[in-house]
Amino acid sequence: MKVRLIIEGKVHGVFFRDSARRKALELGLNGWIRNNSDGSVETVIEGEEHKVRKMIAWCHEGPPAANVTKVTITEEDHMEDFSSFSIHY
């Protein structure tokens, strides 16, 4: 399963990307995450469906200092076969 998420709210400056990377690696997921200039965070996640769903649930909360107000989820068909989960700068 592959999804693209746009996460909105207080998600910059709260270690969202690093926390998400650690959670994704813990779950055995691949993909990437980055801050967008509009204040949102964007991530692409690939892996087994039940693990991706756990990551989506985590993204609705984020790390303790975050305040997530909206998560837009787009399922994508084309798997990119990422080898790990990275932070894009």
C-alpha positions in Angstrom: 0.0 0.0 0.0 1.2 3.5 -0.8 -0.3 6.8 0.5 0.5 10.5 0.4 -0.5 12.5 3.4 -0.6 16.3 3.9 -0.6 17.0 7.6 -1.8 20.5 8.8 -1.7 22.3 12.1 1.2 23.0 14.4 3.6 20.6 12.7 6.7 22.7 12.0 9.3 23.1 14.8 7.9 20.2 16.9 10.2 17.4 15.6 7.3 16.0 13.5 9.6 14.8 10.7 12.1 13.1 12.9 9.4 11.5 15.1 7.6 10.3 12.0 10.8 8.9 10.5 11.5 7.0 13.7 7.9 5.7 13.9 8.0 4.6 10.2 11.3 2.7 10.7 9.8 1.1 13.9 6.9 -0.1 11.8 9.1 -1.3 8.9 7.7 1.3 6.4 9.5 3.1 3.6 9.1 6.6 2.0 9.9 10.2 2.9 8.7 13.2 4.7 9.2 17.0 4.3 8.1 20.4 5.5 6.1 22.4 2.9 6.4 26.1 2.6 2.7 26.6 3.5 3.3 25.2 7.0 2.1 21.7 6.3 4.1 18.4 6.3 3.9 16.0 3.4 4.8 12.4 3.5 4.7 9.4 1.2 4.5 6.0 3.0 4.8 2.5 1.5 4.4 -0.8 3.1 2.0 -3.5 4.3 -1.5 -2.1 4.6 -1.9 -2.7 8.4 1.4 -1.0 9.1 0.5 2.0 6.8 -2.8 2.4 8.6 -1.0 2.5 12.0 1.3 5.2 10.6 -1.7 7.2 9.4 -3.2 7.0 12.8 0.0 8.2 14.4 0.1 11.1 11.9 -3.3 12.3 13.2 -1.6 12.8 16.6 2.1 13.4 15.8 4.7 14.0 18.5 3.6 15.5 21.9 4.3 19.2 20.9 2.3 18.9 17.6 -1.3 20.0 17.2 -2.6 18.2 14.1 -5.8 19.8 12.7 -6.2 18.0 9.4 -4.7 15.0 7.5 -5.5 14.7 3.8 -4.9 11.1 2.6 -4.4 10.1 -1.0 -3.9 6.5 -1.9 -1.5 6.0 -4.8 -1.2 3.0 -7.1 2.4 3.2 -8.3 4.8 1.7 -5.7 8.2 3.3 -5.8 10.0 0.5 -3.8 11.8 2.9 -1.5 14.6 1.3 0.5 14.1 3.2 3.7 12.3 6.2 5.2 14.1 9.5 4.9 13.6 13.2 5.7 13.7 15.5 2.7 15.0 19.0 3.3 
